[in-house]
Amino acid sequence: LAVGAIVIMATYASYEMVDTQYKKNIDVANMHTSGRSIMQIIERDVRMAGFEYRHTSGANKGKKAFSSSIATPLDITDSGNKCCDEVKVIYDYFNEDTKVVKRIQIHYFTIKKDTPKKGKRYRLYKQVNDILPTAKTRPAEVMADFVEDLQFENIVKDSSLYYGSDYGLGMTIVDPVTRKNVGSIKGTRVGAIAF
């Protein structure tokens, strides 16, 4: 009985250790999957920066939906080495179902939350606001909790930041410091922003 009890206890302890490690591995895998999904959402919006919808049929075919151009399609607020950067993206969104075009601004930002038991943490928010034809501010939605840092980095070797514009026919070069257009590259697609 004593030997059997020791074997059973050792087996149970081994099982509990393996089960705990398995749950930790599942949690880490879920965290990585969630992080990749969030980055894909942000990446999709950043790639749309500056898109100005043009009508595809009828009397307005080829004309822009809105007379005003997008002055600052991509606005990055650099926090330096502290948490966290922010990004605002502006583009025209066409709803296939309702056939309505809106110019929207999407803002990704974090807010620090202090909790007594868990220490400091940041929450990542996404806020989508309508700009045209009617301005409308919407509440921000939580995308992730316990964010350690969010940094946007220019991966081009020079000091310029590239983003798509002009119906995908070219790229606009923007100085990241002054945020002014300094040129363009026609007929090229460049992916030059990293998260």
Legacy VTK file of the C-alpha trace (Angstrom):
# vtk DataFile Version 3.0
C-alpha trace
ASCII
DATASET POLYDATA
POINTS 195 float
0.000 0.000 0.000
2.781 2.435 0.870
4.631 1.790 -2.391
1.365 2.017 -4.376
0.462 5.296 -2.636
3.906 6.757 -3.458
3.601 5.713 -7.122
0.097 7.188 -7.379
1.201 10.455 -5.751
4.214 10.711 -8.052
2.014 10.000 -11.083
-0.507 12.643 -10.019
2.241 15.213 -9.347
3.712 14.529 -12.795
0.287 14.871 -14.399
-0.404 18.152 -12.610
2.987 19.558 -13.643
2.444 18.569 -17.283
-1.130 19.932 -17.237
0.020 23.272 -15.791
2.751 23.587 -18.414
0.264 22.667 -21.158
-2.128 25.412 -20.028
0.726 27.946 -19.962
1.748 26.941 -23.491
-1.856 27.311 -24.708
-2.074 30.768 -23.094
1.194 31.872 -24.737
0.028 30.537 -28.128
-3.300 32.384 -27.767
-1.455 35.567 -26.820
0.781 35.329 -29.905
-2.199 34.600 -32.157
-4.117 37.530 -30.691
-1.105 39.848 -31.117
-0.671 38.815 -34.754
-4.373 39.389 -35.419
-4.230 42.876 -33.920
-1.137 43.757 -35.955
-2.880 42.540 -39.119
-5.861 44.807 -38.371
-3.572 47.816 -37.846
-1.520 46.923 -40.929
-4.645 46.734 -43.096
-5.732 50.202 -41.980
-2.252 51.693 -42.454
-2.119 50.317 -46.007
-5.390 52.144 -46.739
-3.963 55.512 -45.599
-4.738 58.227 -48.120
-7.131 56.184 -50.268
-9.618 58.539 -51.932
-12.628 56.730 -53.368
-13.505 57.414 -57.006
-16.910 56.562 -58.428
-16.891 53.516 -60.698
-20.108 54.061 -62.651
-22.784 56.564 -63.612
-22.436 60.285 -64.271
-19.711 60.652 -61.593
-17.507 57.844 -62.964
-13.839 58.563 -62.212
-14.614 61.524 -59.947
-13.599 61.596 -56.286
-16.396 61.108 -53.770
-15.274 64.182 -51.809
-13.918 67.431 -53.220
-11.318 67.855 -50.476
-8.141 65.796 -50.515
-6.698 63.985 -47.520
-3.962 66.289 -46.188
-2.490 63.997 -43.514
-3.396 60.386 -44.289
-0.987 58.886 -41.752
-0.094 60.613 -38.496
2.249 58.841 -36.088
2.837 60.209 -32.603
6.262 58.982 -31.504
6.644 58.364 -27.782
10.403 57.857 -28.004
11.476 54.847 -25.990
8.494 55.056 -23.652
5.151 53.329 -24.112
3.373 53.862 -26.431
3.189 55.284 -29.953
-0.133 56.321 -31.486
-1.236 56.280 -35.101
-4.106 57.997 -36.904
-5.093 56.841 -40.373
-7.514 58.613 -42.727
-9.052 57.067 -45.841
-12.332 56.763 -47.740
-14.425 53.719 -46.895
-17.022 52.395 -49.351
-19.753 50.162 -47.925
-20.654 47.606 -50.612
-24.075 46.893 -49.087
-25.353 50.452 -48.636
-23.255 52.007 -51.470
-22.315 54.834 -49.087
-18.855 56.436 -49.039
-17.466 57.857 -45.804
-14.135 59.439 -45.015
-13.028 57.923 -41.738
-10.223 58.436 -39.268
-9.001 55.412 -37.330
-7.006 56.110 -34.186
-4.971 53.422 -32.398
-3.765 54.423 -28.940
-3.092 53.079 -25.455
-4.169 54.238 -22.029
-2.350 53.319 -18.846
-4.426 51.447 -16.290
-3.114 51.097 -12.738
-4.398 48.093 -10.856
-3.440 47.428 -7.230
-2.776 43.702 -7.638
-1.396 43.558 -11.166
0.712 46.718 -11.375
0.797 49.073 -14.344
-0.643 47.980 -17.647
-1.728 49.521 -20.908
-4.885 48.919 -22.915
-4.873 49.217 -26.688
-7.885 51.035 -28.139
-9.244 51.532 -31.636
-11.493 54.505 -32.344
-13.201 54.961 -35.713
-14.595 58.440 -36.382
-16.489 59.696 -39.420
-15.042 62.851 -40.993
-17.126 63.267 -44.179
-19.888 63.699 -45.221
-20.888 64.201 -41.581
-18.482 64.308 -38.637
-19.303 61.758 -35.977
-17.221 60.730 -32.967
-17.619 57.145 -31.860
-16.545 55.509 -28.605
-13.184 53.740 -28.552
-13.160 49.941 -28.396
-10.670 47.867 -26.409
-8.541 45.698 -28.707
-6.074 44.264 -26.194
-5.254 44.392 -22.522
-1.891 44.138 -20.758
-0.019 45.741 -23.648
3.634 46.207 -22.791
4.508 48.557 -25.648
3.363 49.679 -29.091
5.981 51.188 -31.392
5.766 52.175 -35.046
9.102 52.315 -36.797
10.155 53.526 -40.212
12.093 50.653 -41.788
13.290 52.539 -44.857
17.003 53.325 -44.585
16.559 57.015 -45.412
14.489 59.416 -43.321
11.364 59.182 -45.464
8.168 57.338 -44.715
6.298 55.794 -47.633
2.598 55.173 -47.822
0.206 54.268 -50.611
-1.849 56.871 -52.368
-3.115 57.908 -55.795
-5.259 54.798 -56.386
-2.305 52.438 -55.926
-0.465 53.977 -58.900
2.296 55.441 -56.782
3.619 56.277 -53.359
3.878 59.557 -51.541
7.115 60.222 -49.641
6.569 61.946 -46.316
9.210 63.376 -44.015
8.379 61.750 -40.646
9.625 64.758 -38.670
7.881 67.598 -40.506
5.098 65.320 -41.833
5.236 67.156 -45.180
5.117 65.564 -48.610
8.599 65.650 -50.094
8.045 63.718 -53.319
6.486 60.666 -54.865
7.334 57.389 -56.541
5.097 56.562 -59.495
4.113 53.054 -60.483
5.690 51.391 -57.438
4.273 49.738 -54.389
6.440 50.077 -51.310
5.665 48.611 -47.907
7.785 50.633 -45.562
6.191 50.841 -42.171
6.910 48.294 -39.475
5.181 47.605 -36.174
LINES 1 196
195 0 1 2 3 4 5 6 7 8 9 10 11 12 13 14 15 16 17 18 19 20 21 22 23 24 25 26 27 28 29 30 31 32 33 34 35 36 37 38 39 40 41 42 43 44 45 46 47 48 49 50 51 52 53 54 55 56 57 58 59 60 61 62 63 64 65 66 67 68 69 70 71 72 73 74 75 76 77 78 79 80 81 82 83 84 85 86 87 88 89 90 91 92 93 94 95 96 97 98 99 100 101 102 103 104 105 106 107 108 109 110 111 112 113 114 115 116 117 118 119 120 121 122 123 124 125 126 127 128 129 130 131 132 133 134 135 136 137 138 139 140 141 142 143 144 145 146 147 148 149 150 151 152 153 154 155 156 157 158 159 160 161 162 163 164 165 166 167 168 169 170 171 172 173 174 175 176 177 178 179 180 181 182 183 184 185 186 187 188 189 190 191 192 193 194
